[in-house]
C-alpha cells in the first residue's frame, strides 16, 4: 500500500489473511520490534489498517523531525525525535 504515510501508518507493516479476518503487524522503523493485531468483521482493507493501527499506536512514537514511527528504545523522549535524528 503506497499511501501508508498519508494515512499516518508506519512504513513497515504486513497484512495476512486470518480465518475471515486479517492479521496486521506493524514494525518499528529502526528495529524488528513489532505489534500484531487481529482484525475481524472488516470488509475493507483501509478500514482494517486503521482499526489495527488504532490499537497498536500506543506502542510507537513518531519522530517530530523525520516522521518515522519507532519503539521506545529508539526514541529520545526529551526532544521527541528518533535516535537517528537526535541520539540520546
C-alpha positions in Angstrom: 0.0 0.0 0.0 1.7 3.2 -1.2 -0.3 5.7 0.9 0.7 4.4 4.3 2.5 7.6 5.2 -0.6 9.6 4.1 -2.7 7.5 6.5 -0.2 8.1 9.3 1.0 4.5 9.4 4.5 3.2 9.9 6.5 2.5 6.8 6.9 -1.2 7.7 3.8 -3.3 8.1 2.5 -6.7 7.0 -1.1 -7.9 6.3 -2.1 -11.5 6.2 -5.5 -13.3 6.0 -6.8 -15.0 9.1 -9.9 -17.1 9.1 -12.2 -14.5 7.8 -10.3 -11.6 9.2 -6.8 -10.0 8.9 -3.7 -10.1 10.9 -1.8 -6.8 10.7 1.8 -6.4 12.0 3.4 -3.0 12.4 7.2 -2.7 12.8 9.5 -0.1 14.4 11.3 1.8 11.6 14.6 1.2 13.4 14.5 -2.4 14.5 12.4 -5.6 14.4 10.1 -4.8 17.3 6.6 -5.3 16.2 3.0 -5.3 17.3 0.4 -7.6 15.8 -3.3 -7.1 15.8 -6.1 -9.5 14.6 -9.0 -7.7 13.0 -12.3 -9.4 12.3 -15.5 -8.3 10.7 -13.9 -5.8 8.4 -14.8 -5.7 4.7 -12.3 -3.0 3.6 -8.5 -3.2 3.8 -8.1 0.5 4.6 -10.6 0.3 7.5 -8.8 -2.8 8.7 -5.5 -1.0 8.7 -7.0 2.0 10.6 -8.6 -0.2 13.2 -5.4 -2.2 13.7 -3.3 0.9 14.0 -5.7 2.4 16.5 -4.9 -0.5 18.8 -1.2 -0.7 18.0 -0.4 3.0 18.0 0.3 3.2 21.8 3.5 1.1 21.3 5.1 3.5 18.9 6.4 7.1 18.9 6.5 9.4 16.0 9.7 11.3 15.3 9.0 15.1 15.1 11.8 15.5 12.6 11.8 12.7 10.1 8.3 11.3 10.8 9.4 7.7 11.5 7.4 5.5 13.9 9.8 3.9 16.4 9.7 1.9 19.6 10.6 3.4 23.0 14.2 2.1 22.7 14.7 4.1 19.5 13.0 7.3 20.7 14.6 10.2 22.5 11.6 11.4 24.6 13.4 14.6 25.7 13.4 16.0 22.2 10.6 14.0 20.7 12.8 12.6 18.0 14.1 9.2 17.0 17.6 8.4 18.0 18.7 8.5 14.3 17.8 12.2 14.2 18.9 13.0 17.8 20.8 10.4 19.7 20.2 10.0 23.5 
